[in-house]
Amino acid sequence: MKTRNDVVVTINNKEYVIAGYESDEYLQRVAAYMNRKYREFREQPFYGRLNSDMRTVMLEINMADDYFKASDQVTELEDLRMQDSQEIFRLKHELMDLEKKIKELQDELEAQKKLNSGF
């Protein structure tokens, strides 16, 4: 059974204790991601003109945008994997059919050789 980890992280220059069943390293990566987003957001020219609530909402929108883009990318990759799996399946069957045809032709060639050697 997984144990709960309580990890002290710094997000936007404030310390927080976050808890989860993931590893300490993972929870630190989450905090690092949030810090990158805060830093990117603060660098935008409009940042200083927004009130605190609007900054929070805009940051959340940007994080949701990252999530949906990553989710769409996962879906695309899963679709490609499925297409590749289907193509591999088709090619394997084609290979089996060709191997069967080669065997039949080899058998036919052997039979013809035997017939020709009898004359």
Kinemage of the C-alpha trace (Angstrom):
@kinemage 1
@onewidth
@group {chain A} dominant
@subgroup {mainchain}
@vectorlist {calphas} color= white
{ca met a 1} P 0.000 0.000 0.000
{ca lys a 2} L 1.290 3.431 -0.879
{ca thr a 3} L 2.078 5.804 1.935
{ca arg a 4} L 1.114 9.422 1.939
{ca asn a 5} L 3.951 11.878 1.447
{ca asp a 6} L 3.916 15.342 2.948
{ca val a 7} L 6.390 17.541 1.104
{ca val a 8} L 7.355 21.155 1.695
{ca val a 9} L 7.501 23.014 -1.609
{ca thr a 10} L 7.948 26.624 -2.623
{ca ile a 11} L 5.403 27.946 -5.093
{ca asn a 12} L 5.499 31.570 -6.181
{ca asn a 13} L 7.917 32.393 -3.355
{ca lys a 14} L 5.670 30.908 -0.655
{ca glu a 15} L 6.147 27.662 1.208
{ca tyr a 16} L 3.382 25.068 1.233
{ca val a 17} L 3.046 21.544 2.491
{ca ile a 18} L 1.479 19.406 -0.189
{ca ala a 19} L 0.483 15.824 0.338
{ca gly a 20} L -0.025 12.951 -2.007
{ca tyr a 21} L 0.658 9.304 -2.596
{ca glu a 22} L 3.154 10.110 -5.314
{ca ser a 23} L 6.896 10.331 -4.702
{ca asp a 24} L 8.569 13.400 -3.229
{ca glu a 25} L 10.263 13.958 -6.583
{ca tyr a 26} L 6.934 13.983 -8.388
{ca leu a 27} L 5.412 16.495 -5.966
{ca gln a 28} L 8.491 18.703 -6.383
{ca arg a 29} L 8.054 18.479 -10.185
{ca val a 30} L 4.462 19.672 -9.793
{ca ala a 31} L 5.684 22.643 -7.764
{ca ala a 32} L 8.413 23.366 -10.335
{ca tyr a 33} L 5.801 23.342 -13.113
{ca met a 34} L 3.656 25.814 -11.212
{ca asn a 35} L 6.668 28.061 -10.626
{ca arg a 36} L 7.459 28.019 -14.367
{ca lys a 37} L 3.876 29.018 -15.143
{ca tyr a 38} L 3.983 31.846 -12.579
{ca arg a 39} L 7.298 33.052 -14.015
{ca glu a 40} L 5.997 32.914 -17.622
{ca phe a 41} L 2.832 34.708 -16.597
{ca arg a 42} L 4.672 37.478 -14.705
{ca glu a 43} L 6.738 38.144 -17.840
{ca gln a 44} L 3.623 39.019 -19.860
{ca pro a 45} L 3.148 42.783 -20.435
{ca phe a 46} L -0.452 42.785 -19.168
{ca tyr a 47} L 0.386 41.065 -15.866
{ca gly a 48} L 0.901 44.280 -13.892
{ca arg a 49} L -2.479 45.680 -14.956
{ca leu a 50} L -4.477 42.726 -13.602
{ca asn a 51} L -5.920 42.550 -10.126
{ca ser a 52} L -5.157 39.548 -7.910
{ca asp a 53} L -8.331 37.629 -8.771
{ca met a 54} L -7.836 38.115 -12.509
{ca arg a 55} L -4.191 36.998 -12.240
{ca thr a 56} L -5.319 33.807 -10.527
{ca val a 57} L -8.011 33.112 -13.113
{ca met a 58} L -5.670 33.820 -16.035
{ca leu a 59} L -3.020 31.538 -14.535
{ca glu a 60} L -5.605 28.795 -14.061
{ca ile a 61} L -6.775 29.225 -17.652
{ca asn a 62} L -3.182 28.866 -18.871
{ca met a 63} L -2.680 25.717 -16.807
{ca ala a 64} L -5.975 24.275 -18.077
{ca asp a 65} L -4.834 25.093 -21.621
{ca asp a 66} L -1.611 23.122 -21.016
{ca tyr a 67} L -3.663 20.221 -19.683
{ca phe a 68} L -6.021 20.113 -22.674
{ca lys a 69} L -3.177 20.414 -25.181
{ca ala a 70} L -1.340 17.547 -23.474
{ca ser a 71} L -4.543 15.506 -23.356
{ca asp a 72} L -5.151 16.107 -27.075
{ca gln a 73} L -1.571 15.087 -27.818
{ca val a 74} L -2.039 11.856 -25.839
{ca thr a 75} L -5.209 11.119 -27.813
{ca glu a 76} L -3.387 11.723 -31.107
{ca leu a 77} L -0.526 9.456 -30.051
{ca glu a 78} L -2.945 6.740 -28.962
{ca asp a 79} L -4.692 6.988 -32.345
{ca leu a 80} L -1.345 6.706 -34.141
{ca arg a 81} L -0.391 3.723 -31.991
{ca met a 82} L -3.693 2.038 -32.841
{ca gln a 83} L -3.167 2.707 -36.556
{ca asp a 84} L 0.366 1.320 -36.310
{ca ser a 85} L -0.899 -1.777 -34.489
{ca gln a 86} L -3.507 -2.362 -37.169
{ca glu a 87} L -0.919 -1.923 -39.919
{ca ile a 88} L 1.447 -4.351 -38.182
{ca phe a 89} L -1.405 -6.870 -37.857
{ca arg a 90} L -2.233 -6.483 -41.554
{ca leu a 91} L 1.412 -6.828 -42.588
{ca lys a 92} L 1.889 -9.935 -40.441
{ca his a 93} L -1.074 -11.586 -42.138
{ca glu a 94} L 0.180 -10.538 -45.540
{ca leu a 95} L 3.579 -12.010 -44.685
{ca met a 96} L 1.960 -15.270 -43.567
{ca asp a 97} L -0.016 -15.430 -46.832
{ca leu a 98} L 3.136 -14.794 -48.858
{ca glu a 99} L 5.095 -17.410 -46.919
{ca lys a 100} L 2.286 -19.893 -47.582
{ca lys a 101} L 2.334 -18.993 -51.296
{ca ile a 102} L 6.142 -19.418 -51.395
{ca lys a 103} L 5.821 -22.843 -49.776
{ca glu a 104} L 3.148 -23.860 -52.305
{ca leu a 105} L 5.333 -22.675 -55.197
{ca gln a 106} L 8.358 -24.505 -53.782
{ca asp a 107} L 6.308 -27.686 -53.478
{ca glu a 108} L 5.050 -27.246 -57.025
{ca leu a 109} L 8.611 -26.684 -58.253
{ca glu a 110} L 9.787 -29.851 -56.501
{ca ala a 111} L 6.923 -31.820 -58.043
{ca gln a 112} L 7.810 -30.480 -61.504
{ca lys a 113} L 11.481 -31.367 -60.965
{ca lys a 114} L 10.488 -34.923 -60.073
{ca leu a 115} L 8.276 -35.170 -63.144
{ca asn a 116} L 11.027 -33.818 -65.390
{ca ser a 117} L 13.697 -36.071 -63.925
{ca gly a 118} L 11.485 -39.109 -64.685
{ca phe a 119} L 11.806 -38.571 -68.460
